[in-house]
C-alpha cells in the first residue's frame, strides 16, 4: 500500500482531510507530520494559496522521501479586498505578537475571527460576501504530481454562531445550507466545504495515479 504524508499539524484540518480521503476509498496509508516530529517546518511565505501548497508539498516530500499532500487554505473577504487570504491563520498576529508562542489554536482562531468582525463593523449584509479557498498539491521528491482548487461561497455574520469546526467557521454563513460552517456536523461539512470541493476534483486523478504507479518512492 502506498504511504502518503498529509503535511499539516492543524488537528482540525488533518481530521477533515483524513475523513474525506477515507470516505472516498483512496487506497493509501495516510501519515501526518505527527509521524515526523523532527522534520523542520516549511515556511509558508508564498503570495498565494497555490504557492504555499506547492512549497509545503515539495519541501516535506524532499525531507521524508514520501509522496506528500499539502494544502493551503483560507478566507477571502470581499469588503477587505480579499483579506485575510494567505494570512488567515495569523491574521491577528500583529495585534497579539505573543500569539505565535503563547496561545493554543482555539484561542488563535477566536482572535482571528474577532479581528475580521471588527474590521467589518458597519459593513452592510449585502457587502459581507466571502469565500473559503483550498488549494491542494501532491508532490513526490522533486516533482509536483497533482493539484486542485476548491471554493465555498458564504457571508460573514455579525457574531459567531455554532460550536463545531475551527478557524473562521463560526462567522462564515453558507446560504446554500442556511447555517454557519460551525453549525455543520462533520459529515455535512465534508460534503460542501472548500476542502471537499478541492478533494472532489483531485481524487479521480489521485486514484488513477495510484493505479498507474504500483509503489511510491
C-alpha positions as CSV (number, residue, x, y, z in Angstrom):
1,X,0.0,0.0,0.0
2,X,1.2,3.5,-0.8
3,X,2.3,5.7,2.1
4,X,1.4,9.3,1.6
5,X,2.1,12.1,4.1
6,X,-0.5,14.8,4.8
7,X,1.5,17.8,5.5
8,X,-0.3,19.6,8.3
9,X,-0.1,20.0,12.1
10,X,-3.5,21.6,12.3
11,X,-5.7,19.0,14.1
12,X,-8.9,20.3,12.6
13,X,-7.6,20.3,9.1
14,X,-6.0,16.9,9.5
15,X,-9.3,15.4,10.7
16,X,-11.2,16.8,7.8
17,X,-8.8,15.7,5.2
18,X,-8.4,12.2,6.7
19,X,-12.1,11.6,7.0
20,X,-12.8,12.7,3.4
21,X,-9.9,10.7,2.0
22,X,-11.0,7.6,3.8
23,X,-14.7,8.1,2.8
24,X,-13.7,8.4,-0.8
25,X,-12.0,5.0,-0.6
26,X,-8.5,6.2,-1.6
27,X,-6.3,3.1,-1.1
28,X,-3.3,4.5,0.7
29,X,-1.8,4.7,4.2
30,X,-2.1,8.3,5.3
31,X,0.6,9.6,7.6
32,X,0.8,13.1,9.2
33,X,3.5,15.4,10.4
34,X,3.0,13.9,13.8
35,X,4.8,10.8,12.5
36,X,7.8,13.0,11.8
37,X,8.3,15.2,14.9
38,X,11.9,16.0,14.0
39,X,11.2,17.3,10.5
40,X,11.7,21.1,10.3
41,X,8.6,23.2,9.5
42,X,8.4,24.6,5.9
43,X,7.8,28.3,6.0
44,X,4.6,29.4,4.2
45,X,5.8,32.7,2.7
46,X,4.1,32.4,-0.7
47,X,1.8,35.1,-2.0
48,X,-1.0,32.7,-3.0
49,X,-2.5,29.5,-1.6
50,X,-1.1,27.6,-4.6
51,X,2.4,28.8,-3.9
52,X,2.3,27.8,-0.3
53,X,0.7,24.4,-1.0
54,X,3.4,23.6,-3.6
55,X,6.2,24.7,-1.3
56,X,5.0,22.6,1.5
57,X,4.4,19.5,-0.6
58,X,7.8,19.7,-2.3
59,X,9.6,20.6,1.0
60,X,8.2,17.8,3.1
61,X,8.5,15.3,0.3
62,X,12.2,16.1,-0.1
63,X,12.8,15.6,3.6
64,X,10.7,12.5,4.2
65,X,11.1,10.8,0.8
66,X,7.3,10.3,0.7
67,X,4.6,11.5,-1.6
68,X,3.2,14.4,0.2
69,X,-0.3,16.0,0.1
70,X,-0.2,19.6,1.2
71,X,-2.9,22.2,1.3
72,X,-3.1,25.9,1.9
73,X,-6.5,27.4,2.6
74,X,-8.1,30.5,4.0
75,X,-10.8,33.0,4.0
76,X,-11.2,35.7,1.3
77,X,-13.5,38.6,2.4
78,X,-14.6,40.9,-0.5
79,X,-15.1,44.0,1.7
80,X,-11.5,43.6,3.0
81,X,-10.0,43.3,-0.5
82,X,-9.5,39.5,-0.1
83,X,-8.0,39.6,3.4
84,X,-7.1,37.7,5.4
85,X,-6.2,35.4,2.5
86,X,-2.9,33.6,2.9
87,X,-2.6,35.3,6.4
88,X,-5.8,33.6,7.6
89,X,-4.1,31.5,10.3
90,X,-2.1,34.5,11.7
91,X,-4.5,37.4,10.9
92,X,-4.4,38.8,14.5
93,X,-0.6,38.3,15.0
94,X,0.1,42.0,14.6
95,X,-2.2,42.8,17.4
96,X,-1.1,39.9,19.7
97,X,2.6,39.3,18.9
98,X,2.8,36.8,21.8
99,X,0.2,34.7,19.9
100,X,2.9,32.8,18.0
101,X,4.1,31.2,21.2
102,X,1.6,31.8,24.0
103,X,-1.8,30.8,22.7
104,X,-3.4,27.5,21.7
105,X,-5.0,27.0,18.3
106,X,-8.6,27.6,19.6
107,X,-7.6,30.9,21.1
108,X,-5.8,32.0,18.0
109,X,-8.8,31.1,15.9
110,X,-11.0,33.3,18.1
111,X,-8.6,36.2,18.0
112,X,-8.5,36.0,14.2
113,X,-12.3,35.9,13.6
114,X,-12.8,38.7,16.2
115,X,-10.4,40.9,14.2
116,X,-12.4,40.2,11.0
117,X,-15.6,41.1,12.7
118,X,-14.1,44.4,14.0
119,X,-12.9,45.3,10.5
120,X,-16.4,44.6,9.1
121,X,-18.2,46.7,11.7
122,X,-20.7,48.8,10.0
123,X,-20.5,47.0,6.6
124,X,-24.0,46.1,5.4
125,X,-25.0,42.5,5.0
126,X,-25.1,42.7,1.2
127,X,-21.4,43.6,1.2
128,X,-20.2,40.9,3.7
129,X,-19.7,38.3,0.9
130,X,-16.7,35.9,1.3
131,X,-15.4,32.6,0.3
132,X,-13.2,29.9,1.6
133,X,-10.5,28.6,-0.8
134,X,-8.4,25.5,-0.6
135,X,-5.5,24.6,-2.9
136,X,-4.2,21.0,-2.8
137,X,-0.9,19.8,-4.1
138,X,0.5,16.3,-4.2
139,X,4.3,16.1,-4.8
140,X,7.0,13.4,-4.8
141,X,10.5,14.4,-4.0
142,X,11.4,17.0,-6.7
143,X,8.1,16.8,-8.7
144,X,4.6,18.2,-8.4
145,X,2.2,15.3,-9.3
146,X,-1.3,16.7,-8.9
147,X,-3.1,20.0,-8.0
148,X,-6.7,21.1,-7.5
149,X,-8.6,24.1,-6.0
150,X,-11.9,24.3,-4.3
151,X,-14.2,27.1,-3.0
152,X,-17.3,27.5,-0.9
153,X,-19.2,30.8,-1.0
154,X,-20.6,32.5,2.1
155,X,-21.4,35.6,4.0
156,X,-19.7,36.9,7.2
157,X,-22.0,37.1,10.2
158,X,-22.1,39.8,12.8
159,X,-21.3,37.4,15.6
160,X,-20.0,33.9,16.0
161,X,-22.6,31.1,15.7
162,X,-22.1,27.4,16.2
163,X,-19.7,25.1,18.2
164,X,-18.3,22.8,15.5
165,X,-15.4,23.3,13.1
166,X,-12.4,25.5,13.6
167,X,-10.8,28.7,12.3
168,X,-13.4,31.2,10.9
169,X,-16.2,28.6,10.7
170,X,-18.3,30.4,13.4
171,X,-18.6,33.6,11.4
172,X,-19.0,32.0,7.9
173,X,-22.6,31.6,7.0
174,X,-23.4,29.4,4.0
175,X,-26.6,30.5,2.3
176,X,-26.9,27.2,0.4
177,X,-27.5,25.3,3.6
178,X,-28.7,28.1,5.9
179,X,-26.1,27.5,8.5
180,X,-22.6,28.7,9.5
181,X,-19.8,26.3,8.9
182,X,-19.6,25.9,12.7
183,X,-23.2,24.6,12.8
184,X,-22.4,21.8,10.4
185,X,-21.6,18.3,11.6
186,X,-18.5,16.6,10.2
187,X,-20.5,14.7,7.6
188,X,-22.3,17.8,6.3
189,X,-19.1,19.9,6.2
190,X,-17.2,17.2,4.4
191,X,-19.8,17.3,1.6
192,X,-19.7,21.0,0.9
193,X,-16.5,22.6,2.2
194,X,-13.8,24.1,0.1
195,X,-11.6,21.1,1.0
196,X,-14.3,18.7,-0.1
197,X,-14.6,20.5,-3.4
198,X,-10.8,20.5,-3.9
199,X,-10.7,16.8,-3.0
200,X,-13.6,16.0,-5.3
201,X,-11.5,17.5,-8.1
202,X,-8.3,15.8,-7.0
203,X,-9.4,12.3,-6.1
204,X,-10.2,10.8,-9.6
205,X,-6.7,11.9,-10.7
206,X,-5.2,10.5,-7.5
207,X,-6.8,7.2,-7.8
208,X,-5.6,6.9,-11.4
209,X,-2.1,7.8,-10.3
210,X,-2.1,5.2,-7.6
211,X,-3.1,2.6,-10.1
212,X,-0.5,3.6,-12.6
213,X,2.3,3.6,-10.1
214,X,2.3,0.4,-8.0
215,X,4.6,1.9,-5.4
216,X,5.8,5.3,-4.1
217,X,9.4,6.3,-3.7
